[in-house]
Amino acid sequence: MADVTPLESEVAGLIVETLDLKIEPAHIEPEAPLFGAGLGLDSIDALEMSLAISRAYGYRLRSDDPQITETFSSLRALCSAIARCRTK
């Protein structure tokens, strides 16, 4: 991955481990979509990721958050939200 922050590498690893993806964390492009044409994740994956992020970083992602679609749009967007809102 080019221009990846340490947090992005860490969260990519968390995503791969949590969702048991058959991909190396380094192959998740920071700006690529996580859902649909990107990694192909779905709403169940979002729920599992939310729980793992809450445990790891103390950041509770809520489905009623008006920014949730933007937050989950890419690894970089997700990490930006985690960096702003984390408690751990």
Stockholm file with secondary structure:
# STOCKHOLM 1.0

chainA/1-88         MADVTPLESEVAGLIVETLDLKIEPAHIEPEAPLFGAGLGLDSIDALEMSLAISRAYGYRLRSDDPQITETFSSLRALCSAIARCRTK
#=GR chainA/1-88 SS CCSCCHHHHHHHHHHHHHHTCSSCGGGSCTTSBSBTTSSCBCHHHHHHHHHHHHHHHCCCCCTTCTTHHHHTSBHHHHHHHHHHHCCC
#=GC SS_cons        CCSCCHHHHHHHHHHHHHHTCSSCGGGSCTTSBSBTTSSCBCHHHHHHHHHHHHHHHCCCCCTTCTTHHHHTSBHHHHHHHHHHHCCC
//
